[in-house]
Amino acid sequence: MTCAGSTFTSTVDQIFTALMNILIITAVISLFIAALFLVALIWSIKDGQFDDAYAPPNRILFDEKNNQHNK
């Protein structure tokens, strides 16, 4: 009976070790993907992807209307 108990414990330990390895690999992969998204975000901000191209032309138009009312 002792042999069967140690075999069961050994099998459980192997399964636990395999699951922990999978968890560690998954965590490392997810951190790598998150770092890639962070780099892409920083790159797009520096490249001007989020600059407002619509408001400045409209602001010029509204400024002219305000200047005409002030005169």
CORJOKA-V936798 format. One record per residue. RES is the residue in three letters. PHI is phi in whole degrees, 0 to 359 (NA if undefined). PSI is psi in radians with two decimals (999 if undefined). OMEGA is omega in whole degrees, -180 to 180 (NA if undefined). Layout:
RES,PHI,PSI,OMEGA
RES,PHI,PSI,OMEGA
This chain:
MET,NA,-0.51,179
THR,293,-0.65,179
CYS,295,-0.72,-179
ALA,293,-0.65,179
GLY,293,-0.70,180
SER,288,-0.56,177
THR,293,-0.72,178
PHE,296,-0.76,179
THR,296,-0.70,179
SER,296,-0.71,180
THR,293,-0.73,179
VAL,296,-0.73,178
ASP,298,-0.70,178
GLN,295,-0.73,179
ILE,295,-0.77,179
PHE,299,-0.75,179
THR,296,-0.72,179
ALA,295,-0.74,179
LEU,294,-0.68,178
MET,294,-0.67,177
ASN,296,-0.72,178
ILE,296,-0.73,179
LEU,297,-0.75,180
ILE,294,-0.76,179
ILE,297,-0.75,179
THR,296,-0.71,179
ALA,295,-0.73,179
VAL,295,-0.75,179
ILE,296,-0.74,-180
SER,293,-0.65,176
LEU,294,-0.65,177
PHE,295,-0.76,179
ILE,294,-0.71,178
ALA,297,-0.69,177
ALA,295,-0.67,177
LEU,297,-0.75,178
PHE,296,-0.66,178
LEU,296,-0.76,178
VAL,297,-0.73,179
ALA,296,-0.69,178
LEU,295,-0.82,180
ILE,297,-0.71,179
TRP,296,-0.76,-179
SER,291,-0.59,177
ILE,293,-0.78,179
LYS,293,-0.50,-179
ASP,280,-0.17,179
GLY,88,0.36,-178
GLN,297,-0.53,-176
PHE,258,0.23,176
ASP,291,2.56,-178
ASP,273,1.94,-180
ALA,261,-0.11,-176
TYR,264,-0.69,-173
ALA,289,-0.70,-177
PRO,301,-0.76,177
PRO,297,-0.66,178
ASN,291,-0.61,179
ARG,297,-0.68,178
ILE,297,-0.75,180
LEU,296,-0.75,-180
PHE,290,-0.54,177
ASP,295,-0.68,179
GLU,296,-0.70,179
LYS,295,-0.69,179
ASN,292,-0.64,180
ASN,293,-0.61,179
GLN,291,-0.64,179
HIS,288,-0.49,-178
ASN,282,-0.35,-176
LYS,280,999,NA
